[in-house]
């Protein structure tokens, strides 16, 4: 990672003409060489225009404070799917997914408020015991002194169970939810992607939506609605009559939001602590630091690399004029490493002061709705790891997802001693 | 220096001094009072410094301006009530000396 950052990438980042820097290239994240490019942009061109990329022309906002300005200004910076949505990769015509993350007010707010109670404080308290029990079970079953993939055995195992609970989906079928999550976020031109075209992606998501619709219809009839996402959507005034396309889009959003980011933070944290071993020792000696470790992991890993907006009007930002209609990427992965906002930003510091002030959850009306559930799952995981005094040894570098959207860890080989 | 009483959801009360001009969010955070998360550091962008203003003080703090960012952010907070405010948007002044703020069950 930062200590051993690829020398060639650093040379390339600093030797090429500024206007040729294109941080949308998914391989930068797969190869884990993106940081020098952002470092240069933050210093020399913090609001950066890339005229030519695979995803068309776009602006990159790279500093913490500028990202905050874009994030809170939903009047100027739109999320609407009709304008292309929230990823640099535009929605493909005919395959648009109108979920509430890709809507502006008031449509976004009405729908968000339907699902937010499932992750509100009162409900989280009810879920903590179950999360702890599952975490204990998974940790106790791990092999000792033998290499295994932490991502598969821990991160996916725990977050897929959580996701099944949120949807009240059959636990034994949870791998299907994981598959649809991977289908939703992938770039279809990735050689080993789960689907290879937008049509194929749509077909898989239709299967998902058909399965969800069956649960929906059944739960809509119940007079005593259960406290799961499908029941909440089926009974809410704002969402009970949504069409099939919006149902597909909404479930697809909630599947990704409900597992993928936490999954990757569970893996990213283990990798991070292995890179800062003196911090890991400090944590093991001071397990009461877990509440500060959790936001620090979420900052340091930054599970969502960017989200995109479309300007509805001309806007001045740090000396540049963003024009109406322009695409704007908020690079959270860069804002979280901005040393104007965060002291020693490349270091993972288990007792960092004000660790909560990171940008991984976004800010403003679209701020991550499940952030407290994510934190709860990570807190319980680390409490249970420390309670067991597990010594986790990372035996090789992680393998990352080819994506400019999700900071995905696919493999993290570890041994437990 | 004027004082502020922050009451956690579990009933624990903390009375601390907050300098005039400092936000009531900073007053809590700098005194390590649990229950005010303040994730955005005072930008009115996260609604995690949410409190209920005691009725006796509401006419002095006022409510969020209609259409303001504070009002919008509060509309997404868990368990918002008519006396909800974001403490990052209230600066300490002499007339608020002794103000009582109650916290919600959690910041979300």
Interface residues (C-beta under 8 A of the other chain):
Chain A: X68 X71 X72 X105 X109 X112 X113 X116 X117 X119 X120 X121 X122 X124 X354 X356 X357 X361 X363 X364 X365 X367 X371 X372
Chain B: X29 X37 X38 X39 X40 X41 X43 X44 X45 X46 X47 X69 X72 X73 X75 X76 X78 X79 X104 X105 X106 X107 X108
